[in-house]
Amino acid sequence: MNFTILRFDTIDSTNTEAARQARLGADEGLCIIAAQQTAGRGRHGRTWVSEAGSGLYFSIVLRPKLELRHLPLITLMTGVAVHDALKEIGVRPDFKWVNDILVGDKKICGILAETVETPTGLAVIVGIGINLTSRNFPDEIAGTATSIEAETDELKSADTVAESLTRYIAYFYGILADENGPAETIGHWRQRSTYFSGKAVRVTLPDGTLEGVTDGLEENGALRVKTSDGSVRIIQAGDVERLRKLGDE
Ligand code: BTN
């Protein structure tokens, strides 16, 4: 994949800008990086706090030639790429399905993949927010978020992290496009996540919550959760939180 990087000091949201560019015909590999976002978005319409210089705010335009049912694997593939980029700079992350990268139980990165119709076909915009420092965390996230600086005692630049990230995205996106790519991508996710199986979780769904133990992923990346009656629920979308048992740290 060829990367073209457009940098902004301030922008509303790198995902919004990448979508604009995709509608104007941008090729796969266009990346938008901003030092600051004024309307950074997370999943479910949440705000992604995006202070100047505190994070990497990055979006990439992809034009995947995947079957539609495999599109959700783009979020998992991106998670694997972020994981390995962070590992390269000294952080040991874990994944929580579907888009959270954690260190311990604290979030260091979020991923927001959005599809957009363009004159040349469907594009997927993958937005990645990585916390570089915890210094400007607002009170609401101070207890639940972490950063590269907090984990390594070193402040890395957004450019250093972006360089590593684009290298791993190119590698794992290439794997996803292979004939056996979906299964391989799930295998990579499995090797890197303690949430793959055997984790007690509560899942918040649009119509309620369910509790159970994770039981692997379906071939399209959906999460399998085994409930206390032995049945398996397939979760295509929902918020997962770890259930702590007495005696857990
Ligand atoms: C989440 O965990 O809810 C996803 C957060 C995604 C944040 C990134 S920051 C770069 C890109 N631009 C946005 O507006 N959102 C994503």
Boltz pocket constraint, residues with backbone or C-beta under 6 A from the ligand:
constraints:
  - pocket:
      binder: B
      contacts: [[A, 12], [A, 13], [A, 14], [A, 15], [A, 16], [A, 37], [A, 39], [A, 40], [A, 41], [A, 42], [A, 43], [A, 44], [A, 46], [A, 48], [A, 56], [A, 57], [A, 58], [A, 59], [A, 99], [A, 100], [A, 109], [A, 110], [A, 111], [A, 112], [A, 127], [A, 128], [A, 129], [A, 130]]
      max_distance: 6.0
